């Protein structure tokens, strides 16, 4: 069986469906916190996010929502 890796563009489309936990009508993509989508040396998907401010209490929740969506 051959595993097909999604493109970065596909992952971004999936992340357009992940709402910001504080403003659910805005996605994490719309919010502008997703900085990079790529793959590690082991083939794992890596999504780099930058919170809207350094003490953002929703960062963990956002990271988990992204993981769950992917």
mmCIF file of the N, C-alpha and C atoms, coordinates in Angstrom:
data_MODEL
# 
_entry.id   MODEL 
# 
loop_
_atom_site.group_PDB 
_atom_site.id 
_atom_site.type_symbol 
_atom_site.label_atom_id 
_atom_site.label_alt_id 
_atom_site.label_comp_id 
_atom_site.label_asym_id 
_atom_site.label_entity_id 
_atom_site.label_seq_id 
_atom_site.pdbx_PDB_ins_code 
_atom_site.Cartn_x 
_atom_site.Cartn_y 
_atom_site.Cartn_z 
_atom_site.occupancy 
_atom_site.B_iso_or_equiv 
_atom_site.pdbx_formal_charge 
_atom_site.auth_seq_id 
_atom_site.auth_comp_id 
_atom_site.auth_asym_id 
_atom_site.auth_atom_id 
_atom_site.pdbx_PDB_model_num 
ATOM 1   N N  . UNK A 1 1  ? 0.846   -1.186 0.000  1.00 0.00 ? 1  UNK A N  1 
ATOM 2   C CA . UNK A 1 1  ? 0.000   0.000  0.000  1.00 0.00 ? 1  UNK A CA 1 
ATOM 3   C C  . UNK A 1 1  ? 0.888   1.245  0.000  1.00 0.00 ? 1  UNK A C  1 
ATOM 4   N N  . UNK A 1 2  ? 0.559   2.191  -0.823 1.00 0.00 ? 2  UNK A N  1 
ATOM 5   C CA . UNK A 1 2  ? 1.313   3.429  -0.922 1.00 0.00 ? 2  UNK A CA 1 
ATOM 6   C C  . UNK A 1 2  ? 0.547   4.533  -0.194 1.00 0.00 ? 2  UNK A C  1 
ATOM 7   N N  . UNK A 1 3  ? 1.232   5.188  0.748  1.00 0.00 ? 3  UNK A N  1 
ATOM 8   C CA . UNK A 1 3  ? 0.625   6.313  1.455  1.00 0.00 ? 3  UNK A CA 1 
ATOM 9   C C  . UNK A 1 3  ? 0.781   7.562  0.599  1.00 0.00 ? 3  UNK A C  1 
ATOM 10  N N  . UNK A 1 4  ? -0.279  8.317  0.464  1.00 0.00 ? 4  UNK A N  1 
ATOM 11  C CA . UNK A 1 4  ? -0.249  9.553  -0.305 1.00 0.00 ? 4  UNK A CA 1 
ATOM 12  C C  . UNK A 1 4  ? -0.228  10.716 0.670  1.00 0.00 ? 4  UNK A C  1 
ATOM 13  N N  . UNK A 1 5  ? 0.819   11.510 0.586  1.00 0.00 ? 5  UNK A N  1 
ATOM 14  C CA . UNK A 1 5  ? 0.973   12.655 1.470  1.00 0.00 ? 5  UNK A CA 1 
ATOM 15  C C  . UNK A 1 5  ? 0.194   13.839 0.902  1.00 0.00 ? 5  UNK A C  1 
ATOM 16  N N  . UNK A 1 6  ? -0.620  14.487 1.740  1.00 0.00 ? 6  UNK A N  1 
ATOM 17  C CA . UNK A 1 6  ? -1.347  15.654 1.240  1.00 0.00 ? 6  UNK A CA 1 
ATOM 18  C C  . UNK A 1 6  ? -0.367  16.797 0.950  1.00 0.00 ? 6  UNK A C  1 
ATOM 19  N N  . UNK A 1 7  ? -0.770  17.684 0.087  1.00 0.00 ? 7  UNK A N  1 
ATOM 20  C CA . UNK A 1 7  ? 0.053   18.856 -0.201 1.00 0.00 ? 7  UNK A CA 1 
ATOM 21  C C  . UNK A 1 7  ? -0.123  19.882 0.913  1.00 0.00 ? 7  UNK A C  1 
ATOM 22  N N  . UNK A 1 8  ? 0.804   20.810 0.981  1.00 0.00 ? 8  UNK A N  1 
ATOM 23  C CA . UNK A 1 8  ? 0.686   21.897 1.952  1.00 0.00 ? 8  UNK A CA 1 
ATOM 24  C C  . UNK A 1 8  ? -0.593  22.697 1.686  1.00 0.00 ? 8  UNK A C  1 
ATOM 25  N N  . UNK A 1 9  ? -0.929  22.854 0.425  1.00 0.00 ? 9  UNK A N  1 
ATOM 26  C CA . UNK A 1 9  ? -2.151  23.594 0.068  1.00 0.00 ? 9  UNK A CA 1 
ATOM 27  C C  . UNK A 1 9  ? -3.402  22.887 0.593  1.00 0.00 ? 9  UNK A C  1 
ATOM 28  N N  . UNK A 1 10 ? -3.410  21.551 0.523  1.00 0.00 ? 10 UNK A N  1 
ATOM 29  C CA . UNK A 1 10 ? -4.544  20.787 1.046  1.00 0.00 ? 10 UNK A CA 1 
ATOM 30  C C  . UNK A 1 10 ? -4.656  20.968 2.556  1.00 0.00 ? 10 UNK A C  1 
ATOM 31  N N  . UNK A 1 11 ? -3.541  20.917 3.221  1.00 0.00 ? 11 UNK A N  1 
ATOM 32  C CA . UNK A 1 11 ? -3.558  21.095 4.676  1.00 0.00 ? 11 UNK A CA 1 
ATOM 33  C C  . UNK A 1 11 ? -4.054  22.488 5.036  1.00 0.00 ? 11 UNK A C  1 
ATOM 34  N N  . UNK A 1 12 ? -3.626  23.490 4.295  1.00 0.00 ? 12 UNK A N  1 
ATOM 35  C CA . UNK A 1 12 ? -4.116  24.848 4.545  1.00 0.00 ? 12 UNK A CA 1 
ATOM 36  C C  . UNK A 1 12 ? -5.632  24.900 4.367  1.00 0.00 ? 12 UNK A C  1 
ATOM 37  N N  . UNK A 1 13 ? -6.153  24.232 3.354  1.00 0.00 ? 13 UNK A N  1 
ATOM 38  C CA . UNK A 1 13 ? -7.616  24.190 3.169  1.00 0.00 ? 13 UNK A CA 1 
ATOM 39  C C  . UNK A 1 13 ? -8.296  23.531 4.370  1.00 0.00 ? 13 UNK A C  1 
ATOM 40  N N  . UNK A 1 14 ? -7.677  22.472 4.910  1.00 0.00 ? 14 UNK A N  1 
ATOM 41  C CA . UNK A 1 14 ? -8.243  21.837 6.110  1.00 0.00 ? 14 UNK A CA 1 
ATOM 42  C C  . UNK A 1 14 ? -8.217  22.815 7.288  1.00 0.00 ? 14 UNK A C  1 
ATOM 43  N N  . UNK A 1 15 ? -7.125  23.561 7.407  1.00 0.00 ? 15 UNK A N  1 
ATOM 44  C CA . UNK A 1 15 ? -6.990  24.486 8.531  1.00 0.00 ? 15 UNK A CA 1 
ATOM 45  C C  . UNK A 1 15 ? -7.929  25.679 8.414  1.00 0.00 ? 15 UNK A C  1 
ATOM 46  N N  . UNK A 1 16 ? -8.419  25.948 7.214  1.00 0.00 ? 16 UNK A N  1 
ATOM 47  C CA . UNK A 1 16 ? -9.437  26.992 7.053  1.00 0.00 ? 16 UNK A CA 1 
ATOM 48  C C  . UNK A 1 16 ? -10.728 26.623 7.771  1.00 0.00 ? 16 UNK A C  1 
ATOM 49  N N  . UNK A 1 17 ? -10.851 25.373 8.178  1.00 0.00 ? 17 UNK A N  1 
ATOM 50  C CA . UNK A 1 17 ? -12.035 24.902 8.902  1.00 0.00 ? 17 UNK A CA 1 
ATOM 51  C C  . UNK A 1 17 ? -11.806 24.816 10.409 1.00 0.00 ? 17 UNK A C  1 
ATOM 52  N N  . UNK A 1 18 ? -10.626 25.234 10.867 1.00 0.00 ? 18 UNK A N  1 
ATOM 53  C CA . UNK A 1 18 ? -10.330 25.224 12.307 1.00 0.00 ? 18 UNK A CA 1 
ATOM 54  C C  . UNK A 1 18 ? -10.618 26.620 12.848 1.00 0.00 ? 18 UNK A C  1 
ATOM 55  N N  . UNK A 1 19 ? -11.652 26.750 13.682 1.00 0.00 ? 19 UNK A N  1 
ATOM 56  C CA . UNK A 1 19 ? -12.006 28.077 14.183 1.00 0.00 ? 19 UNK A CA 1 
ATOM 57  C C  . UNK A 1 19 ? -11.080 28.532 15.307 1.00 0.00 ? 19 UNK A C  1 
ATOM 58  N N  . UNK A 1 20 ? -10.905 29.835 15.391 1.00 0.00 ? 20 UNK A N  1 
ATOM 59  C CA . UNK A 1 20 ? -10.231 30.417 16.544 1.00 0.00 ? 20 UNK A CA 1 
ATOM 60  C C  . UNK A 1 20 ? -11.145 30.177 17.748 1.00 0.00 ? 20 UNK A C  1 
ATOM 61  N N  . UNK A 1 21 ? -10.624 29.658 18.863 1.00 0.00 ? 21 UNK A N  1 
ATOM 62  C CA . UNK A 1 21 ? -11.508 29.355 19.998 1.00 0.00 ? 21 UNK A CA 1 
ATOM 63  C C  . UNK A 1 21 ? -12.142 30.591 20.639 1.00 0.00 ? 21 UNK A C  1 
ATOM 64  N N  . UNK A 1 22 ? -11.534 31.741 20.460 1.00 0.00 ? 22 UNK A N  1 
ATOM 65  C CA . UNK A 1 22 ? -12.085 32.955 21.061 1.00 0.00 ? 22 UNK A CA 1 
ATOM 66  C C  . UNK A 1 22 ? -13.045 33.689 20.126 1.00 0.00 ? 22 UNK A C  1 
ATOM 67  N N  . UNK A 1 23 ? -12.831 33.534 18.811 1.00 0.00 ? 23 UNK A N  1 
ATOM 68  C CA . UNK A 1 23 ? -13.697 34.166 17.803 1.00 0.00 ? 23 UNK A CA 1 
ATOM 69  C C  . UNK A 1 23 ? -14.027 33.092 16.768 1.00 0.00 ? 23 UNK A C  1 
ATOM 70  N N  . UNK A 1 24 ? -15.008 32.236 17.045 1.00 0.00 ? 24 UNK A N  1 
ATOM 71  C CA . UNK A 1 24 ? -15.261 31.058 16.206 1.00 0.00 ? 24 UNK A CA 1 
ATOM 72  C C  . UNK A 1 24 ? -15.647 31.325 14.751 1.00 0.00 ? 24 UNK A C  1 
ATOM 73  N N  . UNK A 1 25 ? -16.009 32.543 14.418 1.00 0.00 ? 25 UNK A N  1 
ATOM 74  C CA . UNK A 1 25 ? -16.345 32.829 13.012 1.00 0.00 ? 25 UNK A CA 1 
ATOM 75  C C  . UNK A 1 25 ? -15.103 33.078 12.169 1.00 0.00 ? 25 UNK A C  1 
ATOM 76  N N  . UNK A 1 26 ? -13.934 33.084 12.803 1.00 0.00 ? 26 UNK A N  1 
ATOM 77  C CA . UNK A 1 26 ? -12.660 33.307 12.112 1.00 0.00 ? 26 UNK A CA 1 
ATOM 78  C C  . UNK A 1 26 ? -11.819 32.042 12.232 1.00 0.00 ? 26 UNK A C  1 
ATOM 79  N N  . UNK A 1 27 ? -11.259 31.583 11.119 1.00 0.00 ? 27 UNK A N  1 
ATOM 80  C CA . UNK A 1 27 ? -10.397 30.399 11.167 1.00 0.00 ? 27 UNK A CA 1 
ATOM 81  C C  . UNK A 1 27 ? -8.980  30.793 11.577 1.00 0.00 ? 27 UNK A C  1 
ATOM 82  N N  . UNK A 1 28 ? -8.179  29.794 11.933 1.00 0.00 ? 28 UNK A N  1 
ATOM 83  C CA . UNK A 1 28 ? -6.785  30.072 12.281 1.00 0.00 ? 28 UNK A CA 1 
ATOM 84  C C  . UNK A 1 28 ? -6.021  30.600 11.065 1.00 0.00 ? 28 UNK A C  1 
ATOM 85  N N  . UNK A 1 29 ? -6.471  30.251 9.862  1.00 0.00 ? 29 UNK A N  1 
ATOM 86  C CA . UNK A 1 29 ? -5.880  30.797 8.643  1.00 0.00 ? 29 UNK A CA 1 
ATOM 87  C C  . UNK A 1 29 ? -6.268  32.264 8.499  1.00 0.00 ? 29 UNK A C  1 
ATOM 88  N N  . UNK A 1 30 ? -7.558  32.578 8.659  1.00 0.00 ? 30 UNK A N  1 
ATOM 89  C CA . UNK A 1 30 ? -8.023  33.965 8.572  1.00 0.00 ? 30 UNK A CA 1 
ATOM 90  C C  . UNK A 1 30 ? -7.326  34.843 9.609  1.00 0.00 ? 30 UNK A C  1 
ATOM 91  N N  . UNK A 1 31 ? -7.104  34.284 10.778 1.00 0.00 ? 31 UNK A N  1 
ATOM 92  C CA . UNK A 1 31 ? -6.466  35.018 11.866 1.00 0.00 ? 31 UNK A CA 1 
ATOM 93  C C  . UNK A 1 31 ? -4.997  35.321 11.556 1.00 0.00 ? 31 UNK A C  1 
ATOM 94  N N  . UNK A 1 32 ? -4.403  34.518 10.682 1.00 0.00 ? 32 UNK A N  1 
ATOM 95  C CA . UNK A 1 32 ? -3.028  34.764 10.263 1.00 0.00 ? 32 UNK A CA 1 
ATOM 96  C C  . UNK A 1 32 ? -1.968  34.176 11.177 1.00 0.00 ? 32 UNK A C  1 
ATOM 97  N N  . UNK A 1 33 ? -2.348  33.206 12.022 1.00 0.00 ? 33 UNK A N  1 
ATOM 98  C CA . UNK A 1 33 ? -1.363  32.651 12.949 1.00 0.00 ? 33 UNK A CA 1 
ATOM 99  C C  . UNK A 1 33 ? -0.644  31.427 12.403 1.00 0.00 ? 33 UNK A C  1 
ATOM 100 N N  . UNK A 1 34 ? -1.120  30.861 11.293 1.00 0.00 ? 34 UNK A N  1 
ATOM 101 C CA . UNK A 1 34 ? -0.420  29.725 10.681 1.00 0.00 ? 34 UNK A CA 1 
ATOM 102 C C  . UNK A 1 34 ? 0.684   30.317 9.811  1.00 0.00 ? 34 UNK A C  1 
ATOM 103 N N  . UNK A 1 35 ? 1.930   30.044 10.181 1.00 0.00 ? 35 UNK A N  1 
ATOM 104 C CA . UNK A 1 35 ? 3.077   30.626 9.495  1.00 0.00 ? 35 UNK A CA 1 
ATOM 105 C C  . UNK A 1 35 ? 3.687   29.699 8.452  1.00 0.00 ? 35 UNK A C  1 
ATOM 106 N N  . UNK A 1 36 ? 3.620   28.391 8.695  1.00 0.00 ? 36 UNK A N  1 
ATOM 107 C CA . UNK A 1 36 ? 4.274   27.457 7.779  1.00 0.00 ? 36 UNK A CA 1 
ATOM 108 C C  . UNK A 1 36 ? 3.643   26.076 7.916  1.00 0.00 ? 36 UNK A C  1 
ATOM 109 N N  . UNK A 1 37 ? 3.519   25.389 6.799  1.00 0.00 ? 37 UNK A N  1 
ATOM 110 C CA . UNK A 1 37 ? 3.100   23.988 6.770  1.00 0.00 ? 37 UNK A CA 1 
ATOM 111 C C  . UNK A 1 37 ? 4.171   23.237 5.995  1.00 0.00 ? 37 UNK A C  1 
ATOM 112 N N  . UNK A 1 38 ? 4.717   22.194 6.603  1.00 0.00 ? 38 UNK A N  1 
ATOM 113 C CA . UNK A 1 38 ? 5.755   21.414 5.940  1.00 0.00 ? 38 UNK A CA 1 
ATOM 114 C C  . UNK A 1 38 ? 5.879   20.039 6.573  1.00 0.00 ? 38 UNK A C  1 
ATOM 115 N N  . UNK A 1 39 ? 6.963   19.373 6.248  1.00 0.00 ? 39 UNK A N  1 
ATOM 116 C CA . UNK A 1 39 ? 7.172   18.006 6.750  1.00 0.00 ? 39 UNK A CA 1 
ATOM 117 C C  . UNK A 1 39 ? 8.550   17.900 7.360  1.00 0.00 ? 39 UNK A C  1 
ATOM 118 N N  . UNK A 1 40 ? 8.633   17.146 8.456  1.00 0.00 ? 40 UNK A N  1 
ATOM 119 C CA . UNK A 1 40 ? 9.909   16.888 9.095  1.00 0.00 ? 40 UNK A CA 1 
ATOM 120 C C  . UNK A 1 40 ? 10.646  15.779 8.367  1.00 0.00 ? 40 UNK A C  1 
ATOM 121 N N  . UNK A 1 41 ? 11.875  15.526 8.796  1.00 0.00 ? 41 UNK A N  1 
ATOM 122 C CA . UNK A 1 41 ? 12.691  14.476 8.194  1.00 0.00 ? 41 UNK A CA 1 
ATOM 123 C C  . UNK A 1 41 ? 12.040  13.105 8.303  1.00 0.00 ? 41 UNK A C  1 
ATOM 124 N N  . UNK A 1 42 ? 11.209  12.930 9.331  1.00 0.00 ? 42 UNK A N  1 
ATOM 125 C CA . UNK A 1 42 ? 10.532  11.648 9.530  1.00 0.00 ? 42 UNK A CA 1 
ATOM 126 C C  . UNK A 1 42 ? 9.212   11.562 8.774  1.00 0.00 ? 42 UNK A C  1 
ATOM 127 N N  . UNK A 1 43 ? 8.877   12.603 8.000  1.00 0.00 ? 43 UNK A N  1 
ATOM 128 C CA . UNK A 1 43 ? 7.641   12.606 7.235  1.00 0.00 ? 43 UNK A CA 1 
ATOM 129 C C  . UNK A 1 43 ? 6.439   13.149 7.990  1.00 0.00 ? 43 UNK A C  1 
ATOM 130 N N  . UNK A 1 44 ? 6.637   13.530 9.247  1.00 0.00 ? 44 UNK A N  1 
ATOM 131 C CA . UNK A 1 44 ? 5.534   14.087 10.043 1.00 0.00 ? 44 UNK A CA 1 
ATOM 132 C C  . UNK A 1 44 ? 5.205   15.497 9.567  1.00 0.00 ? 44 UNK A C  1 
ATOM 133 N N  . UNK A 1 45 ? 3.931   15.813 9.562  1.00 0.00 ? 45 UNK A N  1 
ATOM 134 C CA . UNK A 1 45 ? 3.482   17.150 9.190  1.00 0.00 ? 45 UNK A CA 1 
ATOM 135 C C  . UNK A 1 45 ? 3.805   18.110 10.336 1.00 0.00 ? 45 UNK A C  1 
ATOM 136 N N  . UNK A 1 46 ? 4.374   19.263 9.977  1.00 0.00 ? 46 UNK A N  1 
ATOM 137 C CA . UNK A 1 46 ? 4.691   20.291 10.959 1.00 0.00 ? 46 UNK A CA 1 
ATOM 138 C C  . UNK A 1 46 ? 3.957   21.567 10.559 1.00 0.00 ? 46 UNK A C  1 
ATOM 139 N N  . UNK A 1 47 ? 3.130   22.061 11.487 1.00 0.00 ? 47 UNK A N  1 
ATOM 140 C CA . UNK A 1 47 ? 2.426   23.320 11.275 1.00 0.00 ? 47 UNK A CA 1 
ATOM 141 C C  . UNK A 1 47 ? 2.970   24.307 12.305 1.00 0.00 ? 47 UNK A C  1 
ATOM 142 N N  . UNK A 1 48 ? 3.556   25.382 11.815 1.00 0.00 ? 48 UNK A N  1 
ATOM 143 C CA . UNK A 1 48 ? 4.106   26.405 12.709 1.00 0.00 ? 48 UNK A CA 1 
ATOM 144 C C  . UNK A 1 48 ? 3.070   27.501 12.864 1.00 0.00 ? 48 UNK A C  1 
ATOM 145 N N  . UNK A 1 49 ? 2.749   27.804 14.134 1.00 0.00 ? 49 UNK A N  1 
ATOM 146 C CA . UNK A 1 49 ? 1.807   28.888 14.415 1.00 0.00 ? 49 UNK A CA 1 
ATOM 147 C C  . UNK A 1 49 ? 2.486   29.932 15.299 1.00 0.00 ? 49 UNK A C  1 
ATOM 148 N N  . UNK A 1 50 ? 2.049   31.157 15.133 1.00 0.00 ? 50 UNK A N  1 
ATOM 149 C CA . UNK A 1 50 ? 2.501   32.249 15.978 1.00 0.00 ? 50 UNK A CA 1 
ATOM 150 C C  . UNK A 1 50 ? 1.253   32.842 16.619 1.00 0.00 ? 50 UNK A C  1 
ATOM 151 N N  . UNK A 1 51 ? 1.147   32.740 17.941 1.00 0.00 ? 51 UNK A N  1 
ATOM 152 C CA . UNK A 1 51 ? -0.052  33.287 18.598 1.00 0.00 ? 51 UNK A CA 1 
ATOM 153 C C  . UNK A 1 51 ? -0.142  34.806 18.398 1.00 0.00 ? 51 UNK A C  1 
ATOM 154 N N  . UNK A 1 52 ? -1.332  35.326 18.580 1.00 0.00 ? 52 UNK A N  1 
ATOM 155 C CA . UNK A 1 52 ? -1.542  36.762 18.391 1.00 0.00 ? 52 UNK A CA 1 
ATOM 156 C C  . UNK A 1 52 ? -0.782  37.578 19.428 1.00 0.00 ? 52 UNK A C  1 
ATOM 157 N N  . UNK A 1 53 ? -0.506  37.002 20.590 1.00 0.00 ? 53 UNK A N  1 
ATOM 158 C CA . UNK A 1 53 ? 0.407   37.614 21.563 1.00 0.00 ? 53 UNK A CA 1 
ATOM 159 C C  . UNK A 1 53 ? 1.038   36.497 22.386 1.00 0.00 ? 53 UNK A C  1 
ATOM 160 N N  . UNK A 1 54 ? 2.192   36.768 22.979 1.00 0.00 ? 54 UNK A N  1 
ATOM 161 C CA . UNK A 1 54 ? 3.013   35.721 23.605 1.00 0.00 ? 54 UNK A CA 1 
ATOM 162 C C  . UNK A 1 54 ? 2.319   35.005 24.765 1.00 0.00 ? 54 UNK A C  1 
ATOM 163 N N  . UNK A 1 55 ? 1.419   35.645 25.447 1.00 0.00 ? 55 UNK A N  1 
ATOM 164 C CA . UNK A 1 55 ? 0.738   35.018 26.576 1.00 0.00 ? 55 UNK A CA 1 
ATOM 165 C C  . UNK A 1 55 ? -0.634  34.471 26.233 1.00 0.00 ? 55 UNK A C  1 
ATOM 166 N N  . UNK A 1 56 ? -0.912  34.257 24.974 1.00 0.00 ? 56 UNK A N  1 
ATOM 167 C CA . UNK A 1 56 ? -2.236  33.817 24.534 1.00 0.00 ? 56 UNK A CA 1 
ATOM 168 C C  . UNK A 1 56 ? -2.626  32.498 25.203 1.00 0.00 ? 56 UNK A C  1 
ATOM 169 N N  . UNK A 1 57 ? -3.691  32.499 26.000 1.00 0.00 ? 57 UNK A N  1 
ATOM 170 C CA . UNK A 1 57 ? -4.093  31.282 26.688 1.00 0.00 ? 57 UNK A CA 1 
ATOM 171 C C  . UNK A 1 57 ? -4.699  30.227 25.755 1.00 0.00 ? 57 UNK A C  1 
ATOM 172 N N  . UNK A 1 58 ? -5.037  30.613 24.552 1.00 0.00 ? 58 UNK A N  1 
ATOM 173 C CA . UNK A 1 58 ? -5.676  29.678 23.619 1.00 0.00 ? 58 UNK A CA 1 
ATOM 174 C C  . UNK A 1 58 ? -4.673  28.915 22.757 1.00 0.00 ? 58 UNK A C  1 
ATOM 175 N N  . UNK A 1 59 ? -3.375  29.188 22.892 1.00 0.00 ? 59 UNK A N  1 
ATOM 176 C CA . UNK A 1 59 ? -2.375  28.564 22.032 1.00 0.00 ? 59 UNK A CA 1 
ATOM 177 C C  . UNK A 1 59 ? -2.426  27.038 22.106 1.00 0.00 ? 59 UNK A C  1 
ATOM 178 N N  . UNK A 1 60 ? -2.531  26.480 23.293 1.00 0.00 ? 60 UNK A N  1 
ATOM 179 C CA . UNK A 1 60 ? -2.593  25.023 23.452 1.00 0.00 ? 60 UNK A CA 1 
ATOM 180 C C  . UNK A 1 60 ? -3.848  24.461 22.804 1.00 0.00 ? 60 UNK A C  1 
ATOM 181 N N  . UNK A 1 61 ? -4.965  25.123 23.003 1.00 0.00 ? 61 UNK A N  1 
ATOM 182 C CA . UNK A 1 61 ? -6.237  24.678 22.425 1.00 0.00 ? 61 UNK A CA 1 
ATOM 183 C C  . UNK A 1 61 ? -6.171  24.738 20.897 1.00 0.00 ? 61 UNK A C  1 
ATOM 184 N N  . UNK A 1 62 ? -5.579  25.791 20.371 1.00 0.00 ? 62 UNK A N  1 
ATOM 185 C CA . UNK A 1 62 ? -5.445  25.929 18.927 1.00 0.00 ? 62 UNK A CA 1 
ATOM 186 C C  . UNK A 1 62 ? -4.558  24.815 18.367 1.00 0.00 ? 62 UNK A C  1 
ATOM 187 N N  . UNK A 1 63 ? -3.435  24.557 19.031 1.00 0.00 ? 63 UNK A N  1 
ATOM 188 C CA . UNK A 1 63 ? -2.541  23.495 18.586 1.00 0.00 ? 63 UNK A CA 1 
ATOM 189 C C  . UNK A 1 63 ? -3.228  22.138 18.561 1.00 0.00 ? 63 UNK A C  1 
ATOM 190 N N  . UNK A 1 64 ? -4.026  21.860 19.584 1.00 0.00 ? 64 UNK A N  1 
ATOM 191 C CA . UNK A 1 64 ? -4.749  20.591 19.639 1.00 0.00 ? 64 UNK A CA 1 
ATOM 192 C C  . UNK A 1 64 ? -5.811  20.521 18.545 1.00 0.00 ? 64 UNK A C  1 
ATOM 193 N N  . UNK A 1 65 ? -6.494  21.623 18.279 1.00 0.00 ? 65 UNK A N  1 
ATOM 194 C CA . UNK A 1 65 ? -7.509  21.649 17.217 1.00 0.00 ? 65 UNK A CA 1 
ATOM 195 C C  . UNK A 1 65 ? -6.870  21.412 15.851 1.00 0.00 ? 65 UNK A C  1 
ATOM 196 N N  . UNK A 1 66 ? -5.682  21.973 15.642 1.00 0.00 ? 66 UNK A N  1 
ATOM 197 C CA . UNK A 1 66 ? -4.969  21.754 14.383 1.00 0.00 ? 66 UNK A CA 1 
ATOM 198 C C  . UNK A 1 66 ? -4.572  20.292 14.257 1.00 0.00 ? 66 UNK A C  1 
ATOM 199 N N  . UNK A 1 67 ? -4.031  19.732 15.316 1.00 0.00 ? 67 UNK A N  1 
ATOM 200 C CA . UNK A 1 67 ? -3.641  18.315 15.318 1.00 0.00 ? 67 UNK A CA 1 
ATOM 201 C C  . UNK A 1 67 ? -4.845  17.425 15.025 1.00 0.00 ? 67 UNK A C  1 
ATOM 202 N N  . UNK A 1 68 ? -5.955  17.711 15.672 1.00 0.00 ? 68 UNK A N  1 
ATOM 203 C CA . UNK A 1 68 ? -7.164  16.915 15.467 1.00 0.00 ? 68 UNK A CA 1 
ATOM 204 C C  . UNK A 1 68 ? -7.666  17.014 14.028 1.00 0.00 ? 68 UNK A C  1 
ATOM 205 N N  . UNK A 1 69 ? -7.593  18.176 13.435 1.00 0.00 ? 69 UNK A N  1 
ATOM 206 C CA . UNK A 1 69 ? -8.091  18.380 12.062 1.00 0.00 ? 69 UNK A CA 1 
ATOM 207 C C  . UNK A 1 69 ? -7.232  17.651 11.053 1.00 0.00 ? 69 UNK A C  1 
ATOM 208 N N  . UNK A 1 70 ? -5.916  17.695 11.253 1.00 0.00 ? 70 UNK A N  1 
ATOM 209 C CA . UNK A 1 70 ? -5.009  17.033 10.309 1.00 0.00 ? 70 UNK A CA 1 
ATOM 210 C C  . UNK A 1 70 ? -5.116  15.533 10.488 1.00 0.00 ? 70 UNK A C  1 
# 
